[in-house]
Amino acid sequence: MKSLAEKGHARTDATAQLLLLLARDTLPKDMHATALALVAQIEDWQEFFKLSLNNASLPFVYKHLTALKPTTVPKDLLADIRLYAMARTISALKLTSAMASFQRDCVEPVGARHAYMKGPALAHRFYKDPNTRSCSDIDVIVLEADYEKVAYLAYQKGYRFLLNSEDGTFVSQAQDLSFLVRHADVISMFDQDNTHIELHRYIEKTTPIFPVPRILREAHDMEVGGRKIRTFSTAWHFVYITYHHSRHFWSRLHWVADLHALRAHSSFDEAEVLGIAAEVGLLPTVKAALSFAELTSEPQSWPTHLAQTPGGIFLDAALRGLPGDSAFELESWDAMFLFDFGDQWQFDSKRKFVFWAQSALRRIQPNIYQYLKHRRPRQLEWLYSLENIFTLIGNLVKRIGS
């Protein structure tokens, strides 16, 4: 992520400062004066609300501005964002219902070892008002031994499996279903109400980092929508979100709010979090996230940290992502390490070769893109792996040559 400083300037005006300050479930009283001082400096409220909508922080903004009762916010605009906030609440309730239904219909009948992560599960576990956390889908990871059971049952129950995200086609043939269930890292499916659910085989994108069996054993039980579900323990959830959110360059402010929600929860133990982070090689990322969380309410410290310290690098990324259009995130992909880290400082340097080797082994496996390009019968699927091996060798030769 060192290269981020080369991509223009991060916005640091009162609008940016207020957006970062209000991106939290609960605004502590000792921050009220700072918030009101920043409110008085906002010149374009339409822009402010548009940014908060685009970067998934509008429900927080509405909640806190309503409580602060500033006199400078146009009442007509405040009334408009109330409607948006209500729509987010309805969407959150829909996701909660869909999560409970998936648990009842697809997870419980086969006794699958599972855990719901981020999104609605995180909101219900750590937020005082879970409906203020904007969510677009439901994420659940299932132990490998139970994965096919859950997937086939979901398909039988009428969930539609997305086959090709580029053209929006869904699974309709047995061969396609079989390949997807056996080889997909994640299956994107939709229920009858078009609610998006992602069934994960792995926690991370390409680099094996997280010990899934252990995380599922240590998962936390809770009740959502009248069903008992499991979600990551507090420590594992915190380490995971710092990995996930930094991988997306903090391009949505509800991800910043997640940091505050977990840190404020009674079950949060920083020593335990740092211990787990060290175990999986992500201690630099987690420490940077903790520093970043503090900086969000300390704009006076930004000049000495912005893009200069690990926490300041995360802050810099969040500020560049304020438009909410993912442009900064997309243009930063080319500099990522293994498509999991913005830069190599984010993990223990001793893990570099192990991460690379484990990522290579995972990338050898057949993938849906190869299958869609050239559908092969099951007995010839080993050819996909052979193709991937040749590709890896070719890329390695190029790297050595350069």
C-alpha positions in Angstrom: 0.0 0.0 0.0 3.0 2.3 -0.1 2.1 3.1 -3.7 -1.2 4.7 -2.6 0.6 8.0 -2.0 1.2 8.2 -5.8 -2.5 8.2 -6.7 -3.5 11.8 -6.1 -4.5 13.5 -2.8 -6.8 12.2 -0.1 -9.7 14.5 0.8 -9.3 16.0 4.3 -11.8 18.8 4.6 -14.6 19.1 7.1 -16.9 16.9 5.0 -14.3 14.1 5.0 -13.7 14.6 8.7 -17.3 14.5 9.6 -18.0 11.4 7.5 -15.3 9.5 9.2 -16.4 10.7 12.7 -20.0 9.7 12.2 -19.3 6.3 10.7 -20.0 4.4 13.9 -23.0 2.7 15.6 -22.6 4.9 18.7 -21.2 8.4 18.9 -19.6 8.9 22.4 -20.6 12.1 24.2 -17.0 13.3 24.2 -17.2 13.5 20.4 -20.4 15.5 20.2 -18.6 18.9 20.4 -16.2 17.9 17.6 -19.1 16.7 15.5 -21.0 19.9 15.9 -18.0 22.0 15.1 -17.5 20.1 11.9 -21.3 20.4 11.1 -20.9 24.2 11.2 -18.2 24.0 8.5 -20.2 22.0 6.0 -21.0 24.1 3.0 -22.6 21.6 0.6 -25.1 19.3 2.4 -26.3 17.7 -0.7 -22.8 16.5 -1.5 -22.4 15.3 2.1 -25.5 13.2 2.1 -24.7 11.9 -1.4 -21.3 10.7 -0.2 -22.8 9.1 2.9 -25.3 7.3 0.8 -22.7 6.0 -1.7 -20.3 4.8 0.9 -22.9 3.0 3.1 -22.8 5.3 6.1 -26.1 7.2 5.6 -28.0 5.4 8.4 -25.2 6.4 10.9 -25.3 10.0 9.6 -29.1 10.3 10.0 -29.0 8.7 13.5 -26.3 11.0 14.9 -27.5 14.2 13.2 -31.0 13.6 14.6 -29.5 13.1 18.1 -27.2 16.2 17.8 -30.0 18.5 16.5 -27.8 21.0 14.7 -29.5 24.1 13.4 -27.5 24.4 10.1 -28.7 21.1 8.5 -31.4 21.8 5.9 -34.6 20.3 7.3 -35.8 19.2 3.8 -32.6 17.2 3.2 -32.8 15.7 6.6 -36.4 14.5 5.8 -35.2 13.0 2.6 -32.4 11.0 4.2 -34.9 9.8 6.8 -36.6 7.9 3.9 -33.3 6.4 2.8 -32.5 5.4 6.4 -36.0 3.7 6.7 -35.4 1.9 3.4 -32.1 0.5 4.8 -33.9 -0.6 7.9 -36.4 -2.6 5.8 -33.5 -4.1 3.8 -31.9 -5.1 7.0 -35.0 -6.8 8.3 -35.3 -8.7 5.0 -31.7 -9.9 5.3 -32.4 -11.1 8.8 -35.4 -13.1 7.7 -33.5 -14.6 4.8 -30.6 -15.6 7.1 -33.0 -17.3 9.5 -34.7 -19.1 6.6 -31.4 -20.4 5.2 -30.4 -21.6 8.6 -33.7 -23.4 9.1 -33.9 -24.9 5.6 -30.3 -25.6 4.5 -28.0 -25.7 7.5 -29.9 -27.3 10.4 -31.3 -30.3 8.5 -27.8 -31.6 7.7 -26.2 -30.5 10.9 -23.6 -28.5 9.0 -20.7 -27.0 11.0 -20.9 -23.4 10.0 -20.5 -19.7 10.9 -22.0 -16.6 9.5 -19.5 -13.8 9.0 -19.5 -10.0 8.6 -22.7 -8.4 7.3 -26.0 -9.1 9.2 -24.4 -11.6 11.5 -21.8 -9.1 12.6 -24.4 -6.4 13.0 -26.6 -8.5 15.2 -23.7 -9.6 17.3 -21.9 -6.3 17.9 -24.1 -3.3 17.0 -26.5 -1.8 19.5 -28.8 -1.0 16.5 -28.1 -3.7 13.9 -30.5 -2.1 11.4 -28.1 0.9 10.9 -25.4 -1.3 9.4 -25.9 -1.3 5.6 -25.6 -4.9 4.2 -26.1 -6.2 0.7 -25.9 -10.0 1.2 -25.4 -12.8 3.7 -22.1 -14.6 4.0 -21.8 -18.1 5.6 -18.8 -20.5 5.6 -19.4 -24.2 6.0 -16.8 -26.9 6.8 -15.6 -28.7 3.7 -17.0 -32.0 4.9 -20.5 -30.4 5.0 -20.3 -28.1 2.1 -21.8 -30.3 -0.6 -24.7 -31.3 1.7 -25.7 -27.7 2.3 -25.2 -26.7 -1.4 -27.3 -29.5 -2.8 -30.0 -29.0 -0.2 -30.2 -25.3 -1.0 -30.5 -26.0 -4.7 -33.3 -28.5 -4.0 -35.1 -25.9 -1.9 -35.2 -23.5 -4.8 -32.3 -21.3 -4.3 -30.9 -20.1 -7.7 -27.2 -20.6 -8.1 -25.3 -17.9 -10.1 -23.2 -19.6 -12.7 -21.7 -16.7 -14.7 -21.5 -13.3 -13.0 -20.6 -11.6 -16.2 -23.8 -12.4 -18.1 -26.0 -13.2 -15.1 -26.8 -16.8 -16.1 -27.9 -19.3 -13.4 -27.3 -23.0 -13.0 -29.8 -25.1 -15.0 -27.9 -28.3 -15.9 -26.7 -31.1 -13.6 -23.1 -30.9 -14.9 -22.9 -27.2 -14.1 -24.3 -27.8 -10.6 -21.9 -30.6 -10.0 -18.8 -28.6 -11.0 -19.9 -25.5 -9.0 -20.6 -27.5 -5.8 -17.3 -29.4 -6.0 -14.9 -26.6 -7.1 -16.3 -23.1 -6.4 -14.6 -21.1 -3.7 -17.9 -19.5 -3.1 -21.4 -20.1 -4.5 -23.6 -17.0 -5.0 -27.2 -17.9 -4.7 -30.5 -16.1 -4.5 -33.7 -17.0 -2.7 -37.3 -16.4 -3.9 -37.2 -12.8 -2.7 -33.9 -12.2 -4.6 -31.9 -12.0 -1.4 -28.2 -12.7 -2.1 -26.5 -15.4 -0.1 -22.8 -16.4 -0.5 -21.9 -19.9 0.6 -18.1 -19.9 1.3 -15.7 -22.8 1.1 -12.8 -20.6 2.3 -12.6 -17.4 4.4 -10.0 -15.6 2.4 -9.7 -14.8 -1.3 -6.7 -16.6 -2.6 -4.2 -17.1 0.2 -4.9 -19.7 2.9 -4.6 -17.7 6.1 -7.4 -18.7 8.4 -7.8 -22.1 10.1 -11.4 -22.9 9.2 -11.9 -26.0 11.4 -10.6 -24.1 14.5 -12.6 -21.0 13.8 -15.8 -23.0 13.5 -15.1 -24.9 16.7 -14.6 -21.6 18.5 -17.6 -19.9 16.9 -20.2 -18.1 19.1 -23.8 -19.1 19.4 -26.5 -16.5 19.1 -30.2 -16.1 18.1 -31.3 -14.2 15.1 -34.8 -14.2 13.7 -35.8 -16.9 16.0 -33.1 -19.3 14.9 -29.9 -20.3 16.7 -26.9 -19.5 14.4 -23.2 -19.4 14.8 -20.8 -16.6 14.0 -17.1 -16.0 14.4 -15.8 -15.4 17.9 -15.1 -11.7 18.7 -11.3 -12.1 18.3 -11.5 -14.1 15.1 -14.1 -11.7 13.7 -11.9 -8.7 14.3 -8.9 -10.2 12.7 -11.0 -11.3 9.8 -12.6 -7.9 9.1 -9.2 -6.1 9.3 -8.0 -8.5 6.6 -11.2 -8.2 4.5 -11.8 -4.5 4.8 -8.2 -3.6 4.1 -8.2 -5.9 1.1 -11.0 -3.7 -0.2 -9.0 -0.5 0.8 -11.6 0.6 3.3 -13.7 1.8 0.4 -17.0 1.7 2.4 -17.5 3.5 5.7 -19.7 0.9 7.3 -16.4 -1.2 7.4 -14.9 1.6 9.5 -18.0 1.4 11.8 -17.3 -2.3 12.2 -14.0 -1.6 13.9 -15.7 0.7 16.4 -18.6 -1.8 17.0 -16.3 -4.7 17.8 -13.9 -2.6 19.9 -16.7 -1.2 22.0 -18.3 -4.7 22.6 -17.9 -6.2 26.1 -16.4 -9.4 24.7 -13.5 -7.5 22.9 -10.1 -8.4 24.3 -7.3 -6.6 22.5 -4.6 -8.9 23.8 -6.5 -12.0 22.5 -7.0 -10.2 19.1 -3.3 -9.4 18.8 -2.4 -13.0 19.8 -4.5 -14.5 17.1 -3.3 -11.9 14.6 0.3 -12.9 15.4 -0.6 -16.6 15.0 -1.9 -16.2 11.4 0.7 -13.6 10.4 -1.6 -10.6 10.3 -0.3 -8.6 13.3 0.8 -5.6 11.2 -2.6 -5.3 9.6 -4.5 -5.6 12.9 -2.3 -3.0 14.6 -2.8 -0.7 11.7 -6.5 -1.1 11.9 -6.5 -0.3 15.6 -4.5 2.8 15.0 -6.8 3.8 12.1 -9.8 3.4 14.3 -8.4 6.0 16.7 -7.4 8.4 13.9 -11.0 8.6 12.6 -11.9 10.8 15.6 -8.6 12.7 15.7 -8.5 14.9 12.5 -5.9 17.1 14.1 -3.5 14.2 13.9 -4.1 13.4 10.3 -1.2 15.6 8.9 1.4 13.6 10.8 -0.1 10.2 10.1 -1.8 10.3 6.7 0.0 7.9 4.3 3.0 7.9 6.7 2.1 5.4 9.3 0.4 2.0 9.0 -2.8 3.4 10.5 -2.4 6.5 8.4 -2.1 4.4 5.2 -5.5 2.8 6.0 -6.9 6.3 6.7 -5.6 7.5 3.4 -7.3 4.7 1.6 -10.6 5.4 3.3 -10.4 9.1 2.4 -9.7 8.3 -1.2 -12.7 6.0 -1.3 -15.2 8.5 0.0 -16.9 8.9 -3.4 -18.1 5.3 -2.9 -17.7 4.4 -6.6 -14.9 1.8 -5.9 -12.7 3.6 -8.5 -9.7 3.9 -6.1 -10.1 0.3 -5.0 -10.2 -1.0 -8.6 -7.2 1.1 -9.7 -5.2 -0.3 -6.7 -5.7 -3.9 -7.6 -2.7 -4.0 -9.8 -0.3 -3.4 -6.9 -1.8 -6.0 -4.6 0.3 -9.0 -3.3 -1.5 -12.3 -4.1 -4.7 -10.3 -4.5 -5.1 -10.4 -0.7 -2.9 -7.5 0.6 -2.5 -3.9 -0.5 1.2 -4.2 0.2 3.6 -6.7 1.8 4.1 -4.7 5.1 0.6 -6.0 6.1 1.8 -9.4 7.1 4.7 -11.1 8.9 7.6 -11.1 6.4 8.5 -14.6 7.5 5.2 -15.8 6.0 5.8 -14.5 2.5 7.1 -17.7 0.9 4.5 -19.8 2.8 1.7 -17.5 1.7 2.9 -17.6 -1.9 3.2 -21.4 -1.9 -0.2 -21.9 -0.4 -1.8 -19.5 -2.8 -0.1 -21.2 -5.7 -1.5 -24.6 -4.6 -5.0 -23.2 -4.3 -4.8 -21.6 -7.7 -3.9 -24.9 -9.3 -7.4 -26.1 -8.5 -10.0 -26.0 -11.3 -12.0 -22.8 -11.4 -15.4 -21.8 -12.8 -13.8 -19.4 -15.4 -11.9 -22.3 -17.0 -15.1 -24.4 -16.9 -17.2 -21.8 -18.6 -14.6 -21.3 -21.3 -14.3 -25.0 -22.0 -16.8 -27.4 -20.3 -15.1 -30.8 -19.8 -16.6 -34.0 -18.4 -15.7 -34.8 -14.8 -13.1 -37.5 -15.8 -11.2 -34.8 -17.7 -11.3 -32.0 -15.1 -7.7 -32.8 -14.2 -6.8 -31.0 -17.4 -7.8 -27.7 -15.7 -5.3 -28.2 -13.0 -2.6 -29.0 -15.6 -3.4 -25.8 -17.4 -3.1 -23.9 -14.1 0.3 -25.4 -13.4 1.6 -24.3 -16.8 0.2 -20.8 -16.2 1.9 -20.6 -12.8 5.2 -21.8 -14.2 5.0 -19.2 -17.0 4.3 -16.4 -14.6 7.2 -17.5 -12.4 9.5 -17.5 -15.4 8.4 -14.0 -16.3 9.0 -12.7 -12.7 12.5 -14.3 -12.6 13.2 -12.8 -16.0 12.2 -9.3 -14.9 
